[in-house]
Amino acid sequence: MKSGKALSRISLTLALLSWLALVFADLTLLFTRSNQIPSGFAEESPYILRSLYFVSLFFFFRYRIKRTEEVNFVDLLWRVFVTGLLTTIFSLSLKSFDLLIGNLSQNMYVVNLFYLINLGLAGAFIFSTFMVWKRLILYQKSKLLMRGWLFFEYALFASIIIVFLPEAIVSTLFSAILPILVVIGIILSANMKWVAFLNFKQKWKSILLMMLIMLYLGYFYINISGFEDNPNLLILHDNTAFLNGIFIFIFIYAFLSVLVILFNLPTSSVFEQKLGEVVNYQRLSQSIQTEQSEDKVYEILLDSAISTVFADAGWIEISANGQEEDALEKYQGQYTPYSADLLYYKFRIQDEEIAEIKKNLKKDKISNVFDFKATDRAVNYSKFQSNLKQGNFKTILALPIEVQNETIGALVLLKDVTDGFNREMAEIAHTFVNQAGISIENFRLLTSALENERYQEELKIAKKVQQSLLPKMLDSNEDFEIIAFSKAADEVGGDYYDSYRIDENKIALIIGDVSGKGTSAAFNMSQMKGVFHSLSQLNLSVLQFFDYANMALSNCLEKTSFITASYFIIDGVNKRVDYARAGHCPTLYFSKKEGSARYFENRGLGLGILRNNKFIDHLDELMIDYRKDDVMVLYTDGITEAQNFKKEEFGYARLKNLLEKNAHKSPEEIQQEIIRELYEFSSKENVDDDYTLIIIKFK
């Protein structure tokens, strides 16, 4: 850090000295030419000093921008805007001074001095902008992108030297180099990954700042070019590919950025909403571990549901004795707030309004929204939703809160427009209610465990949570068959697998293993499930999925906890599997064409280990084109690390050989052979760690 500051100061000092020397050399050459006396300066001196000034500015802003690694994108654009504003004001002040005094611009010394001042100001602005553009382009950089940028920089600085060549070939080189620089600049300008990380408000700010930056840029280019018509000007720039190239590059990137941000504006609110759903789901999941009372869970549930589905008001009513139906029967058209039967948690609604709504529901014979009996697995959300005919609110959505298959209360949401809740909103609210039910259920069980036998009860809670989170059936399509096997150890470890149908042709699949044991592992597993189901809906790439998942989980995992996982997107149209792993066991893949199996050992770091925006740099994406009768085996380390009485591990080689020997069989038969061999090897029924095995065979 200290060396960077020192180099920045040295570069700034050198830039100032070289500009002053440029002014002195330029004016001296003018004076000696007009008086026909020797100057002592070479004719190339101004061009050499100008090049030295540019190089010094480049290194000054390079070290200055490098010291601001934690500054966000909008702040970087704001710095460029401020630099452009100050330099433009100074330049306009010179013009105003010239207009007030009058005819100063006819003096050749004044012309050259004004030109050099404007050139110095323009240089400060374009180099500060150039380095910020570099920071934006190289966000989430790759080796290929780095090489392209370095080539662009070297080409720019190489273009400086053409002014020292004979005048006969300068024009030819200028015409050849400038198009090359423009093409490379356009290619680099396509890298705008930073735009995706701006929220709606930041995108509008960025558009405004970019447009102002383009305005400053146009002003300086026109201003400097305007001096070229003056015959008294000693040092010209119209044949400098460097200046023209960097001007054009900065303008192109700013212009394309404005277009990209504009095109992304419609999706910003959707993305922020989905991210809000993830955060709210995490809050509910985290409440299992952190909250000390049920009251806090209900408050979080109400706040999360209201903000996520944009409800205008709402309440939660909880049966004090856990029998919601009995409690509702006691109303008889009368409302008794905070009675012995019901407890209330309210948002923007008064006791009298709740009583009036229930009275109107009964009067209009709309009782289905509070009829929670005989709800089947396929939830009919219209059953819990209705339009209100009277009062300030026009739509009501009421969902049961269940704990251990017993309805203990209801979440009620209200909107002031008819048909205010769509199916997606109802599903989100239902998900929150289910998670709150799990939170409350585990809170109660945990309290009971602490009062009785803490250790045994803790294991029962964790196992129950784990079993409820694992799917009973995974998604599949006509392209492949899939079967899963999972057995938990006596002490719960936290193995997790799940699937999500992105669309009719794409299916997302995940397998993971939570670090640690006991209830904490199971609770972290529930957080992973919430993150998976929320992010899978966004149709992200496998690397983007892990990037967002790591950001989400880093906020709620303990510092000593992490999750390993492998994430797959099976594309039935392109017959391809996109795959990445975050520290999980390497995937085993059998190729029918090659007649052999191999492990995919691409790089990967566990979720929650590296808790910053550099996490994605430690992951590799792998794309696999599958064919008929290919087999993919997913597993957790409980399989390969299972030991026999000699303390020998089952191992990767034995698993690979088993797959090659049985690859011609059905997925269920392959699974049975592997599990049978595993139990024979370990010679025991009680496993030391979780066993999870998924077999996928492509048709």
TAKA-V346619 format. One line per field, one symbol per residue. ss: DSSP state (H for helix, E for strand, - for the rest). burial: b if it has 9 or more other ideal C-beta (glycine too) atoms within 8 Angstrom, else e. Layout:
# TAKA-V346619
ss->???
burial->???
This chain:
# TAKA-V346619
ss->-HHHHHHHHHHHHHHHHHHHHHHHHHHHHHHHHHH---------HHHHHHHHHHHHHHHHHHHHHH------HHHHHHHHHHHHHHHHHHHHHHHHHHHHH--HHH-HHHHHHHHHHHHHHHHHHHHHHHHHHHHHH-----HHHHHHHHHHHHHHHHHHHHHH--HHHHHHHHHHHHHHHHHHHHHHH---HHHHH--HHHHHHHHHHHHHHHHHHHHHHHHHHHHHH-----------HHHHHHHHHHHHHHHHHHHHHHHHHHHHHHHHHHHHHHHHHHHHHHHHHH---HHHHHHHHHHHHHHHH---EEEEEEE----HHHHHH------------EEEEEE---HHHHHHHHHHHHH----HHH----------HHHHEEE-------EEEEEEEEE--EEEEEEEEEE-------HHHHHHHHHHHHHHHHHHHHHHHHHHHHH--HHHHHHHHHHHHHHHH-------E--EEEEEEEE-------EEEEEEE----EEEEEEEEE---HHHHHHHHHHHHHHHHHHH-----HHHHHHHHHHHHH--------EEEEEEEEE----EEEEEEEE---EEEEE----EEEEE------E-------HHHH---EEEE-----EEEEE-HHHH--E-----E-HHHHHHHHHHHH----HHHHHHHHHHHHHHHH--------EEEEEEEE-
burial->eeebbebbeebbebbeebbebbbebbbbbbbbeeeeeebebeeebbbbbbbbbbbbbbbbbbbbbebeeeeebbebbbbbbebbbebbebbeebeebbeeeeebbeeebbbbbbbbbbbbbbbbbbbbbbbbbbbbbbbeeeeebbebbebbeebbbebbebbebeeeebbebbeebbebbbebbbebbebbebbeebebebbbbbbebbbbbbebbbbbbebbbebbeeeebebebebbbbebbbbbbbbbbbbbbbebbeebbeebeebbbbbbbbbbbbbbbbbbeebeeeebbbbbbbbbbbebbebebbbbbbbbeeebbbbeeebeeebeeeeebbebbbbebebebbbbbbbbbbeeeeeebbebeeeeeeeebebbbbebeeeebbbbbbbbbbbeeebbbbbbbbbeeeebbeeebbbbbbbbbbbbbbbbbbbbbbebbeeeeeeebbbbbbbbbbeebbeeebbebeebbbbbbbebbeebbbbbbbbbbbeeebbbbbbbbbbbebbbbbbbbbbbbbbbbbbbbeeeebbebbbbbbbbbbebbeeebbbbbbbbbbbbeebbbbbbbbbbbbbbbbbbeeeebebbebebbbbbeeeeeebbebbebbebebbebbbbbbbbbbbbbbbbeeeeebebebbbebbbebbeeebebbbebbbebbbebbeeeebebbbbbbbbbbe
